[in-house]
Amino acid sequence: MVESLQINKVQVKEKLIVDSLAKMENTEDFDFSPRVAVNGSDLIITSATNGEELGRINLEAEMLEIAERDRFLDLKVKFEVAGIHGNLNKINPIIATGKGKKLPLSSWKTTLPINFN
């Protein structure tokens, strides 16, 4: 189950794009089924599993117009798992590339229909 969903940015390129960060409870958790709705000028992301509201953001007039025109958006999600992701205290350089190791971060992109209330 998703512990929390943070909406980082909403932007308009040819369509509406929402960047977010999902914090998961454990590594064996695969329950993430987002649904998107617009109520007034608020964009609301909920869980399809239990209907719980995961995130809410107020849309500007231009963003609302694009959402009404297309009736879908692209949702980009970066996943973090409690206990795995955090800050590295010591960076171990990879000698072959000269760059340091990074913590693994999984990303996901999907197109979701928007339900208008």
C-alpha positions as a Markdown table, in Angstrom:
| # | Residue | x | y | z |
|---|---|---|---|---|
| 1 | Met | 0.0 | 0.0 | 0.0 |
| 2 | Val | 1.2 | 3.5 | -0.7 |
| 3 | Glu | 2.2 | 5.3 | 2.5 |
| 4 | Ser | 2.1 | 8.7 | 0.8 |
| 5 | Leu | 2.0 | 10.4 | -2.6 |
| 6 | Gln | 3.7 | 13.7 | -3.0 |
| 7 | Ile | 2.8 | 15.7 | -6.1 |
| 8 | Asn | 6.0 | 17.6 | -7.1 |
| 9 | Lys | 5.0 | 19.4 | -10.3 |
| 10 | Val | 2.2 | 19.8 | -12.7 |
| 11 | Gln | 3.1 | 21.0 | -16.2 |
| 12 | Val | 1.7 | 21.4 | -19.6 |
| 13 | Lys | 3.7 | 20.3 | -22.6 |
| 14 | Glu | 1.4 | 19.1 | -25.4 |
| 15 | Lys | -0.7 | 17.5 | -22.6 |
| 16 | Leu | -1.0 | 17.6 | -18.8 |
| 17 | Ile | 2.0 | 15.9 | -17.0 |
| 18 | Val | 2.0 | 15.3 | -13.3 |
| 19 | Asp | 5.4 | 14.4 | -11.6 |
| 20 | Ser | 5.0 | 12.7 | -8.2 |
| 21 | Leu | 6.9 | 10.7 | -5.5 |
| 22 | Ala | 5.2 | 7.6 | -4.0 |
| 23 | Lys | 6.5 | 6.3 | -0.7 |
| 24 | Met | 5.8 | 2.6 | -0.3 |
| 25 | Glu | 5.5 | 0.8 | 3.0 |
| 26 | Asn | 7.8 | -2.2 | 2.2 |
| 27 | Thr | 9.7 | -3.9 | -0.6 |
| 28 | Glu | 7.0 | -6.6 | -1.2 |
| 29 | Asp | 4.3 | -4.0 | -1.7 |
| 30 | Phe | 2.9 | -3.8 | -5.3 |
| 31 | Asp | -0.5 | -2.3 | -4.5 |
| 32 | Phe | -0.5 | 1.0 | -6.4 |
| 33 | Ser | -3.5 | 1.7 | -8.6 |
| 34 | Pro | -4.0 | 5.4 | -9.0 |
| 35 | Arg | -7.2 | 7.0 | -10.3 |
| 36 | Val | -7.5 | 10.7 | -11.3 |
| 37 | Ala | -10.5 | 13.0 | -10.9 |
| 38 | Val | -11.0 | 16.8 | -11.2 |
| 39 | Asn | -13.4 | 18.4 | -8.8 |
| 40 | Gly | -13.8 | 22.1 | -9.5 |
| 41 | Ser | -10.2 | 23.2 | -10.0 |
| 42 | Asp | -8.7 | 20.5 | -7.8 |
| 43 | Leu | -6.8 | 17.5 | -9.3 |
| 44 | Ile | -7.3 | 14.6 | -7.0 |
| 45 | Ile | -5.4 | 11.3 | -7.1 |
| 46 | Thr | -7.0 | 8.4 | -5.3 |
| 47 | Ser | -6.3 | 4.7 | -4.8 |
| 48 | Ala | -8.5 | 2.3 | -6.8 |
| 49 | Thr | -8.1 | -0.3 | -4.1 |
| 50 | Asn | -9.8 | 1.5 | -1.2 |
| 51 | Gly | -10.7 | 4.9 | -2.6 |
| 52 | Glu | -8.3 | 6.7 | -0.2 |
| 53 | Glu | -7.2 | 10.2 | -1.4 |
| 54 | Leu | -3.4 | 10.1 | -2.0 |
| 55 | Gly | -2.8 | 13.6 | -3.3 |
| 56 | Arg | -4.5 | 16.8 | -4.3 |
| 57 | Ile | -3.4 | 19.9 | -6.1 |
| 58 | Asn | -5.1 | 23.1 | -7.4 |
| 59 | Leu | -4.9 | 23.5 | -11.2 |
| 60 | Glu | -4.4 | 26.8 | -13.0 |
| 61 | Ala | -7.0 | 27.8 | -15.6 |
| 62 | Glu | -4.7 | 26.7 | -18.5 |
| 63 | Met | -4.1 | 23.3 | -17.0 |
| 64 | Leu | -7.8 | 22.8 | -16.3 |
| 65 | Glu | -8.6 | 23.7 | -19.9 |
| 66 | Ile | -6.0 | 21.1 | -21.2 |
| 67 | Ala | -7.4 | 18.5 | -18.9 |
| 68 | Glu | -11.0 | 19.1 | -20.1 |
| 69 | Arg | -9.8 | 19.0 | -23.7 |
| 70 | Asp | -7.8 | 15.8 | -23.5 |
| 71 | Arg | -9.6 | 14.1 | -20.6 |
| 72 | Phe | -6.3 | 12.2 | -19.7 |
| 73 | Leu | -2.9 | 13.0 | -18.2 |
| 74 | Asp | 0.5 | 11.5 | -18.0 |
| 75 | Leu | 1.5 | 10.5 | -14.5 |
| 76 | Lys | 5.2 | 10.1 | -13.7 |
| 77 | Val | 5.9 | 8.4 | -10.5 |
| 78 | Lys | 9.2 | 7.8 | -8.7 |
| 79 | Phe | 9.0 | 5.1 | -6.0 |
| 80 | Glu | 10.8 | 5.1 | -2.6 |
| 81 | Val | 10.6 | 2.3 | -0.2 |
| 82 | Ala | 11.0 | 2.8 | 3.6 |
| 83 | Gly | 14.4 | 1.5 | 4.8 |
| 84 | Ile | 15.9 | 1.2 | 1.3 |
| 85 | His | 16.1 | 4.8 | 0.0 |
| 86 | Gly | 17.8 | 7.5 | 1.8 |
| 87 | Asn | 21.1 | 9.4 | 1.7 |
| 88 | Leu | 24.4 | 7.7 | 1.2 |
| 89 | Asn | 26.9 | 8.6 | 3.9 |
| 90 | Lys | 29.9 | 7.4 | 2.0 |
| 91 | Ile | 30.1 | 7.6 | -1.8 |
| 92 | Asn | 32.2 | 4.8 | -3.3 |
| 93 | Pro | 33.6 | 5.9 | -6.7 |
| 94 | Ile | 33.4 | 3.4 | -9.5 |
| 95 | Ile | 37.0 | 3.6 | -10.9 |
| 96 | Ala | 36.1 | 2.7 | -14.5 |
| 97 | Thr | 33.7 | 5.6 | -14.9 |
| 98 | Gly | 34.9 | 8.0 | -12.2 |
| 99 | Lys | 31.3 | 8.4 | -10.9 |
| 100 | Gly | 29.9 | 7.5 | -7.5 |
| 101 | Lys | 27.3 | 4.8 | -6.9 |
| 102 | Lys | 23.7 | 6.0 | -6.6 |
| 103 | Leu | 20.8 | 4.5 | -4.7 |
| 104 | Pro | 18.4 | 2.6 | -7.1 |
| 105 | Leu | 15.2 | 4.5 | -7.7 |
| 106 | Ser | 12.4 | 3.0 | -9.8 |
| 107 | Ser | 10.3 | 5.2 | -12.1 |
| 108 | Trp | 7.0 | 4.6 | -13.7 |
| 109 | Lys | 5.0 | 6.5 | -16.3 |
| 110 | Thr | 1.4 | 5.9 | -17.3 |
| 111 | Thr | -1.5 | 7.6 | -19.0 |
| 112 | Leu | -4.6 | 7.9 | -16.9 |
| 113 | Pro | -8.2 | 9.0 | -17.8 |
| 114 | Ile | -9.5 | 11.9 | -15.9 |
| 115 | Asn | -13.0 | 11.6 | -14.2 |
| 116 | Phe | -14.8 | 15.0 | -13.9 |
| 117 | Asn | -17.1 | 15.4 | -11.0 |
